[in-house]
Amino acid sequence: MTSRERVLAAIERRETDRVPLDFWAEEIVWKRLLQDLNFTTKRELLEHFQIDLRWTDHRYIGPNFSDGKSGYIENMWGERFIRTDTGEQVACGGALDKASSFGEIENHHWPSNDWVCLDHLKEHLRRDDPYAILYGYADIWQRAAMVRGLDNMFFDMLERPDWVHYMTGRLADFYREDWIRAMDVSRGRIDIFLLISDLGSQNGPMMNLDLFRRFVKPRIQEMADLVHSFGKKLMFHSCGSVRLYIQDLIDAGVDILNPIQPSCKGMTPKELKKDFGKDLCFHGGMDIQTVLPHGTPEEVRQSTRQLIDDMKQGGGFILCPSHTLLPDIPTENIMAMYQEAIL
């Protein structure tokens, strides 16, 4: 099977010649792996690990909202960050965290789709034609919470629901148009669209089912309906324990759930496969909290093999770390995971 055939078959819950593979890592890990394995480009590294997906997104070309005096970096949404001595960006609040009126919410610099560029997509897709293409990094709830402030967002959900509906609506409107434009530029070549919103903690969901159904699920369904109108698939990403929401995610139209963090409550991959595998493809599952950072290469191999054995039957599984690979994960353990997966 080609990489694209393998991924699409897995999403449709059909058996494949081997489990499809994906690769998510922090930039510092990418750089270390390139050095350790003596590769020049990320593309060479992905080919070495036999990764079956390739990711692409729009590029920002809009105005600069960062404040040189305050020292923070502000993105087009109004999320604010400071840069640490190691070069990492750490969240430091949002542009609407002090907003006290709906007018301030309305008058925020909500981005225009003309602030992003898609001209590079044709070259990316020509180069990556053998692979399944994953597009975007859309966010319809968490990003609004970052701009507004998480505590404020939860308060708004209870006391000012119209504010929340407006903010999530602005995000959804932007990303629907972005996806429509991306499909046009790519001439329909994109296979999967990525939608994110972190809704879980280590031990449980961040909101009850009623709030999820009022504020989050309808936006997910809007995005899923658009993707399915293209004849494509929707991947939804949420960290943490989200078992409470999984049936609703399926009902809303989610095709693929990422990242499946097995150390979180209720997120054991084997149990999720048993309970939801007939309706959902799982993406992720390799534990980055204990096994990958602290295990030996042999323990990583054993864990990888067990995960594949638990999840491969009937398709519906793409192997990937249970979040982006972090700097505390040794190179030899990353190698062990991918080497075992292609045996």
Secondary structure, 3 states (H helix, E strand, C coil): CCHHHHHHHHHCCCCCCCCCECCCECHHHHHHHHHHCCCCCHHHHHHHCCCCEEEECCEECCCCCCECCCCEEECCCCEEEEECCCCCEEEEEECCCCCCCHHHHHCCCCCCHHHEECCCHHHHHHHCCCCEEEEEEEECCHHHHHHHCHHHHHHHHHHCHHHHHHHHHHHHHHHHHHHHHHHHHHCCCCCEEEEECCCECCCCECCCHHHHHHHHHHHHHHHHHHHHHCCCEEEEECCCCCHHHHHHHHHHCCCEEECCCCCCCCCCHHHHHHHHCCCCEEEEEECCCCHHHHCCHHHHHHHHHHHHHHHCCCCCEEEEECCCECCCCCHHHHHHHHHHHCC
